[in-house]
Amino acid sequence: MVPEPPPLPALTRAEGEVVDACLAVVDLLGRINPSRSTHTYGGLRAAQALVGRAEELREALALMHARGESEVHAETLARALRVLDGEQRAGRVTLPRERRS
């Protein structure tokens, strides 16, 4: 049986939107990463979608700022990202380890 993940920390709606948009951007960057893909079409589609997701991220951050949420609670947001598998998802953006023979 798979253990249940820890609950998400309490977030404002804007913080939740920032986390969601950030993960969407990371997912797209992972699909664009030429060291981890095999076809150009998938990367092209991901790059096209990246513009919209980056705008969503900008809007979520602007909403936080407009609401007076001037500080980013990095530890809380990092916990939320970890619960949502952010470390593995972000790992797709990096270069794979070199295979040594």
C-alpha positions in Angstrom: 0.0 0.0 0.0 1.3 3.4 -1.0 1.7 5.8 2.0 -0.6 8.8 2.0 1.3 12.0 1.2 1.4 14.7 3.9 -1.3 17.3 3.7 -0.7 20.5 1.8 0.1 23.4 4.1 -2.4 26.2 4.4 -2.0 28.6 1.5 -3.9 31.7 0.4 -5.7 31.3 -2.9 -3.0 33.4 -4.6 -0.2 31.3 -3.1 -2.0 28.2 -4.3 -2.2 29.7 -7.8 1.5 30.6 -7.7 2.4 27.0 -6.7 0.2 25.5 -9.5 1.5 27.9 -12.1 5.1 27.4 -11.1 4.7 23.6 -11.4 3.0 24.0 -14.8 6.0 26.0 -16.0 8.4 23.5 -14.6 6.6 20.6 -16.3 6.7 22.5 -19.6 10.4 23.3 -19.2 11.0 19.6 -18.6 9.2 18.7 -21.8 11.3 21.3 -23.7 14.6 20.0 -22.2 16.5 18.7 -25.3 18.6 16.4 -23.2 15.5 14.5 -22.1 13.3 14.5 -25.3 13.3 12.6 -28.5 11.1 14.6 -30.8 11.0 18.3 -31.7 7.2 18.5 -31.9 6.6 17.9 -28.2 9.2 20.5 -27.3 7.6 23.0 -29.8 4.1 22.5 -28.3 5.5 22.8 -24.7 7.4 26.0 -25.7 4.2 27.5 -27.2 2.2 26.6 -24.0 5.0 28.1 -21.8 4.1 31.6 -22.7 0.5 31.2 -21.4 1.7 29.5 -18.2 4.3 32.2 -17.5 1.5 34.8 -17.8 -0.6 32.8 -15.3 2.4 32.8 -12.9 2.9 36.5 -13.4 -0.8 37.2 -12.7 -0.8 35.0 -9.6 2.2 36.9 -8.2 0.6 40.3 -9.2 -2.6 39.2 -7.3 -0.5 38.4 -4.2 1.2 41.8 -4.4 -2.1 43.6 -5.0 -3.6 41.9 -1.9 -0.8 43.1 0.2 0.9 39.7 0.3 4.3 41.3 -0.1 6.4 38.5 1.5 6.9 35.0 0.1 6.8 32.4 2.7 9.4 30.2 1.1 9.4 27.4 3.6 5.6 26.9 3.4 5.6 27.1 -0.4 8.6 24.7 -0.6 6.6 22.2 1.5 3.6 22.6 -0.8 5.9 22.0 -3.9 7.4 18.9 -2.3 3.9 17.5 -1.5 3.0 18.0 -5.1 6.1 16.2 -6.3 7.9 19.4 -7.2 11.4 17.9 -6.7 10.9 15.1 -9.2 9.2 17.4 -11.7 12.0 20.0 -11.4 14.5 17.2 -11.9 13.3 16.9 -15.5 14.6 20.4 -16.2 18.2 19.5 -15.3 20.7 17.5 -17.4 20.6 13.8 -16.8 23.7 12.3 -15.1 26.4 11.3 -17.5 26.7 7.6 -18.0 30.2 6.4 -17.3 31.6 3.4 -19.0 
